[in-house]
Amino acid sequence: MTLLLLSKKRFQPRNLPNLQLWLDATRIDQADNTAVASWADQSGNAYNAEQSASAARPTYRTNQLNGLPAVVFDGTDDRLALVSGALGMLRNVAGATVFAVVKYPATSSQQVTFYVSISTIAAGTRFGLQQSIGKKYRALGRRLDADSIQDVLSTQDVTNNFVIHSAVVNYQNTLLQNFVNGALDGQKTDFQTAGNTSDTNSIAVSLANADGSFYLNGSIAEIIVYNRALNTSELAQVHRYLARKWGIQLA
């Protein structure tokens, strides 16, 4: 009986090792149309996303997707920054995997979802998940702090709908992959040079903003980050979990 019950338990992101960040809008306990000062991390690392300036706080809205809530950003100054403990998230690692349930605006401008910086300017991206200026789903970054940024764009255009935008970077195998709704849509097999990332902390880890630019005019429902490259089976598990929860059809 115990084994049967365990087998029926649904997958959760923390079932996989190396979970670094898990922000889930369904875990926010506040009233509709209220400002979000802090979004609690469910990974166990307490890497909460916070905003001390009241004017720059995004808005919690109920019934945004599949009857569930999301955090809405205004595209002007709304942003959330992770606490300082998260700055070592991608330090000296061989890979990373990031998932976002996000609604981009499908306008001709860059729109950031998840951003890890090595400097105080937007060109200092260590890792980024965003909409490109050409209205494509974009994953980008670098391995070493001294490297130039490289990116991968989707073949499909951004639509004004919620999607599961995810990326896997395997630094050891020089691979960067970009996924939309669970399907591979662009990859770079010669991404940087092989090895771990630099053994330095990031300067900032944030949502909906890249060092004061590229603000998201859209919504985020969930963010999941692992500091390793998930394998094909693990990727499928997380994609199915997100699709079932948020009512998104996998490609």
Disulfide bonds with the S-S distance in Angstrom:
none
